[in-house]
């Protein structure tokens, strides 16, 4: 805003206000004395410009975004440690709780025994550094007769400290939505705050696959109940009472909630993460308000299923290139697209589009053209429901 307020500009304005034939040339007493003042004023303009940028959350540095967010009760989410499942060989060798192991990039500590040969370990370093789904780890201390320990599953991903961009987005979202009393925004806010959760979707639900429309009164209900034999007066009265409640929308699926979550890598949530979220939101006995969910809300936590996406197409390669030579780059390009779709799953269902796949593959070095792309054998785009997320399967030529 004040980038034009340089020392030269300010000095020029100051000297222009001096009247008469006083010497204003460089090196003169007037020029020299005013130049020193102009330098200080230009510095003040620079500081003023910086202060203005810090006054607005959209342009402020992290320190001041944190200060502004506090006014809305929002603080940066701290880094968390990854929880992983490991297998030991031989399984009968007991690994003490607290035993430490080292991997390629991090150290791990045993925190719980799951069963014989299976343990939970926690990465000692907070953040995404511990998010490994496989790999061998080596004991730091000696464990008699232990041969091998391998990471077999990432249970709860570790998270880095919240970025400035994410904090800024949460701050602005706090003005767009109102989280209150178990409404949709309230559920989303509370579930996303749980360690390991990267995305979620909230819907009304009923048990056993029943939808809200299934409990609406069928046509002819009133005529049917009116004709019930007087011998069944109690049944008739009960049916009329239930019918009246349904008509007035006082007997509905309003208290039953289904929440589906993805982890912070935007993958299908593990059973351990689902269990953690369930305990935080609505532990047993369900609906009693012992978790974050309001009393009367019966909440079930789940995760969407993976839809395997197999791709094929006829490729034309530049001289010196082949499908085998660039297959890893092809998979990387398509997997990046699948990740983008999974990141957007919270707000929109995934649509795998041919045009998107083609444009990304054409950006791979060595690919000149691609024709007749197929998504799971079809020439059409593939639309997934909210119950599915796309995961890349095979990419083939032909």
Buried (B, 14 or more C-beta within 10 A) or exposed (E): EBEEBBBEBBBEEBBEEEEEEEEBEEEEEBBEEBBEEBBEBBEEBBEEEEEEBBEEBEEBEEEBBBEBBEEBEBEBBEBBBBBBBBBBEEEEBBBEEEBBBEBEEBBBBBEEBEEEBBBBBBBBBBBBBBBBEEEEBEBEEEBEEBEEBEBBBBBBBBBBBBEBEEBBEBBEBBEEEEBEEBBBBBBBBBBBEBBBBBBBBBBBBBEEEEEBEEEEEEEEBEEEBEEBEEEEEEEBEEBBEBBEEBEEEEBBBEBBBBBBBBBBBBBBBBEBBBBBBBBBBBBEEBBBEEBBBBEEBBBBBBBBEBBEBEBBBEBEBEEEBEBEEBBEBBBEBBEEBBBBBBEBBBEEBBEBBBEBBBEBBEEBEBBEEBEEBBBBEEEEEBEBEBEBBBBBEEBEBE
